[in-house]
Structures are given as structure tokens and as C-alpha cells.
Amino acid sequence: MAHIKTGVIGHPISHSKSPLIHNFWIKHHNLDGHYEAIDIPPENLPSALPRLLKDDGYTGFNLTIPHKEIAMDICDEIDPIGQAIGAVNTVHLREDGKIFGTNTDAFGFIYNIKQQFPDYDFTRGPAIVLGAGGAAKAIIHGLLQENVPQIIVLNRTLGKAEALANVDPKVTARPWDDRHDILSNAALVVNTTALGMAGKPPLDLALDKLPTSALVSDIVYAPLMTDLLTHAKARGNDIVTGIGMLLHQARPSFKLWYGAMPAVTQDLEDLVL
Ligand SMILES: NC(=O)c1ccc[n+]([C@@H]2O[C@H](COP(=O)([O-])OP(=O)(O)OC[C@H]3O[C@@H](n4cnc5c(N)ncnc54)[C@H](OP(=O)(O)O)[C@@H]3O)[C@@H](O)[C@H]2O)c1
């Protein structure tokens, strides 16, 4: 088999952990290939992405900020997941010469929980989603696929939460100030905002009303143990850190390009953190 070239395109991109993840799996599976980070400004993506795939011999790419929406117009075909989320984070040059796009963020969020808590029942009760950006959109799609009975989205900019609520009657939007009181019958709480991330303000969330049976997830992974997770763990809630979503979202991309479904292992997590 020929050397398989892949990578991640973003702007900026030097911070990306994706090369570490995919090159770890290439080595682990004894494959002939490599994965690199490429910085391309958004105005150049429509010409650069087809050229890299069709002329420069790349098999596929991950796309990250600010390219996930722009790339939709460059793909010849987008699967129903990418269409539902309205963004693609993975492209693949198929044998027929067409550029195929999909989104693996929902998979990453859901399979991280499934690996860490195999008995967690998504149908058990309401999910509270804090934030209404790109990550929230993918996570809500994943939660709906898992038949979560009710999803409540709270966001500083209420209009963005309302836009997400329009996708399905099970999703409702609430003002950001309601976030403390809304926790009383939550089965799952997910922070998808940038709050709590190193260099950003803390997430101000009182957990007093949250049942201790609720699962608490933070998709911020720098730091790994955010204040939200530290407080939730101290009061007895199960917690899910953000690094697993990053690692699991990479799995379907790797499978698409290299043919093998890779595993998320402690070795990989230690390498990436
Ligand atoms: N673990 C993973 O694999 C993974 C994957 C994707 C993203 N992430 C992380 O998730 C976070 C969000 O990513 P994204 O792509 O969804 O970003 P995004 O589209 O820019 O959305 C950012 C969200 O954070 C909210 N926010 C930002 N500053 C705030 C503040 N001061 N007060 C209240 N809300 C605030 C925004 O509210 P407004 O709408 O009101 O601005 C919005 O809901 C980032 O920290 C990112 O690193 C992790």
C-alpha cells in the first residue's frame, strides 16, 4: 500500500494535538503514512484544499477553527451527520475523485462517555448543555441520536441557544442566568463553553441543586480537571474530562483514511496531555 498522507488544517494550527494522536496510531498499527499540521487562512481554503487532495496526494484532512463551516461548500458530498451539524471536521478524497465530508465531534463526545461509563443510560433523564457554539451543536446532535428525552441549552447569547432549540422539539433554550436552578432534575450536565479554560474566566455554576446521580462532563481539557469537575467530584458526582472527546473524535477520521478503527488507550492520553 502507498504512503498515506493526511493532516489537520486550521488557522492558527501550531497548538493542535491531532498530529500526536494520528501519528501515534499510524505507528501503533504499523502503517505507512504520516499526519501533519498545515496552516491555511480561511480565504485560501477553497483553492488549497482541493489542490492538496487532488494534486499533492493527500488522502484526507481534519479541519479545525475557522474552517469547519467553510469546508461544507468545498465538499462534493456530505453525510447526514455533517449536514445535521452544519460543519465538517473530516474530509476524504474518495476513489471516484469526489471530496467526502463528515463530522466526528458528536461521535467523540458520546463514545468518550460510553468508554468511561459503559452503564450510563442516556435515556435516563434531561441533559443540561451550557453553551451554544460549534461544539454544543455537535453534542446536541449526539445526545438526540442517543434518545436523551430532554435537552436544555443555556447560553450567554440566548438567540444562539434558541437557534439550536429549533432543531428538535426535545431541545429547549433558557437564559444563562437560569443555569443554577435548572440543575435540579438533570441526569447529565455538559459545559461546552470556553469558560474554565486556561486564560478564560471561570465557569460560575452553583451545584447545590444538582442530584449526585448526575454525570458531569466538561469538554474543556486545559486544564484537565476544571473547577466544575473538581467540585462535582468532591460532592460525589461521576465526572467526564474533556480529553476523551478529543481522542475519540479522531477515531472515525483515522478509520476513514487508514482502514483500521483505532483505540483510545491510557498511553495515548498520557502522550497528548
Ligand atoms: N474536548 C474536545 O474535543 C473539544 C472539542 C471542541 C471544542 N472544545 C472546547 O469547547 C469550547 C467551546 O468550543 P466551540 O468550538 O463551541 O467554541 P465557540 O463556537 O466559539 O463557542 C463558545 C461558547 O462559549 C461561550 N462563552 C465564551 N465566553 C463566555 C463568557 N465569558 N461567558 C459565557 N459564555 C461564554 C459562548 O457564548 P456566546 O454564544 O454568548 O458567545 C459560546 O456558547 C472551547 O473551550 C474548546 O476548546 C473541546
The ligand as an SDF file (V2000), in Angstrom:
LIG
                    3D

 48 52  0  0  0  0  0  0  0  0999 V2000
  -12.7140   18.2440   24.0800 N   0  0  0  0  0  0  0  0  0  0  0  0
  -12.8800   18.4640   22.7860 C   0  0  0  0  0  0  0  0  0  0  0  0
  -12.6580   17.5870   21.9430 O   0  0  0  0  0  0  0  0  0  0  0  0
  -13.3850   19.7980   22.3210 C   0  0  0  0  0  0  0  0  0  0  0  0
  -13.9560   19.9190   21.0360 C   0  0  0  0  0  0  0  0  0  0  0  0
  -14.4400   21.1710   20.6210 C   0  0  0  0  0  0  0  0  0  0  0  0
  -14.3270   22.2670   21.4700 C   0  0  0  0  0  0  0  0  0  0  0  0
  -13.7550   22.1100   22.7020 N   0  0  0  0  0  0  0  0  0  0  0  0
  -13.6850   23.2650   23.6300 C   0  0  0  0  0  0  0  0  0  0  0  0
  -15.0120   23.7190   23.8440 O   0  0  0  0  0  0  0  0  0  0  0  0
  -15.0510   25.1210   23.9880 C   0  0  0  0  0  0  0  0  0  0  0  0
  -16.0660   25.7240   23.0070 C   0  0  0  0  0  0  0  0  0  0  0  0
  -15.6820   25.4310   21.6750 O   0  0  0  0  0  0  0  0  0  0  0  0
  -16.6090   25.8810   20.4420 P   0  0  0  0  0  0  0  0  0  0  0  0
  -15.9280   25.3980   19.2200 O   0  0  0  0  0  0  0  0  0  0  0  0
  -18.0380   25.5290   20.6710 O   0  0  0  0  0  0  0  0  0  0  0  0
  -16.4450   27.4790   20.5350 O   0  0  0  0  0  0  0  0  0  0  0  0
  -17.4650   28.6070   20.0480 P   0  0  0  0  0  0  0  0  0  0  0  0
  -18.2690   28.1500   18.8860 O   0  0  0  0  0  0  0  0  0  0  0  0
  -16.6420   29.8360   19.9310 O   0  0  0  0  0  0  0  0  0  0  0  0
  -18.4820   28.7860   21.3110 O   0  0  0  0  0  0  0  0  0  0  0  0
  -18.0230   29.3210   22.5340 C   0  0  0  0  0  0  0  0  0  0  0  0
  -19.1330   29.2000   23.5870 C   0  0  0  0  0  0  0  0  0  0  0  0
  -18.6130   29.6820   24.8440 O   0  0  0  0  0  0  0  0  0  0  0  0
  -19.4720   30.7340   25.3070 C   0  0  0  0  0  0  0  0  0  0  0  0
  -18.6870   31.7370   26.0420 N   0  0  0  0  0  0  0  0  0  0  0  0
  -17.4690   32.2150   25.7060 C   0  0  0  0  0  0  0  0  0  0  0  0
  -17.0940   33.1540   26.6140 N   0  0  0  0  0  0  0  0  0  0  0  0
  -18.1110   33.2530   27.5140 C   0  0  0  0  0  0  0  0  0  0  0  0
  -18.3250   34.0420   28.6810 C   0  0  0  0  0  0  0  0  0  0  0  0
  -17.4110   34.9270   29.1030 N   0  0  0  0  0  0  0  0  0  0  0  0
  -19.4810   33.8700   29.3830 N   0  0  0  0  0  0  0  0  0  0  0  0
  -20.4110   32.9800   28.9610 C   0  0  0  0  0  0  0  0  0  0  0  0
  -20.2660   32.2070   27.8590 N   0  0  0  0  0  0  0  0  0  0  0  0
  -19.1290   32.3520   27.1520 C   0  0  0  0  0  0  0  0  0  0  0  0
  -20.0810   31.3180   24.0700 C   0  0  0  0  0  0  0  0  0  0  0  0
  -21.2390   32.0530   24.3950 O   0  0  0  0  0  0  0  0  0  0  0  0
  -21.7900   33.1950   23.3470 P   0  0  0  0  0  0  0  0  0  0  0  0
  -22.5230   32.4370   22.2840 O   0  0  0  0  0  0  0  0  0  0  0  0
  -22.6800   34.0390   24.1730 O   0  0  0  0  0  0  0  0  0  0  0  0
  -20.5840   33.9120   22.8190 O   0  0  0  0  0  0  0  0  0  0  0  0
  -20.3730   30.0410   23.2690 C   0  0  0  0  0  0  0  0  0  0  0  0
  -21.5120   29.3840   23.7580 O   0  0  0  0  0  0  0  0  0  0  0  0
  -13.6080   25.5930   23.7800 C   0  0  0  0  0  0  0  0  0  0  0  0
  -13.0320   25.7350   25.0510 O   0  0  0  0  0  0  0  0  0  0  0  0
  -12.9520   24.4490   23.0350 C   0  0  0  0  0  0  0  0  0  0  0  0
  -11.5630   24.3590   23.2990 O   0  0  0  0  0  0  0  0  0  0  0  0
  -13.2970   20.9060   23.1520 C   0  0  0  0  0  0  0  0  0  0  0  0
  1  2  1  0
  2  3  2  0
  2  4  1  0
  4  5  1  0
  4 48  2  0
  5  6  2  0
  6  7  1  0
  7  8  2  0
  8  9  1  0
  8 48  1  0
  9 10  1  0
  9 46  1  0
 10 11  1  0
 11 12  1  0
 11 44  1  0
 12 13  1  0
 13 14  1  0
 14 15  2  0
 14 16  1  0
 14 17  1  0
 17 18  1  0
 18 19  2  0
 18 20  1  0
 18 21  1  0
 21 22  1  0
 22 23  1  0
 23 24  1  0
 23 42  1  0
 24 25  1  0
 25 26  1  0
 25 36  1  0
 26 27  1  0
 26 35  1  0
 27 28  2  0
 28 29  1  0
 29 30  1  0
 29 35  2  0
 30 31  1  0
 30 32  2  0
 32 33  1  0
 33 34  2  0
 34 35  1  0
 36 37  1  0
 36 42  1  0
 37 38  1  0
 38 39  2  0
 38 40  1  0
 38 41  1  0
 42 43  1  0
 44 45  1  0
 44 46  1  0
 46 47  1  0
M  CHG  2   8   1  16  -1
M  END
$$$$
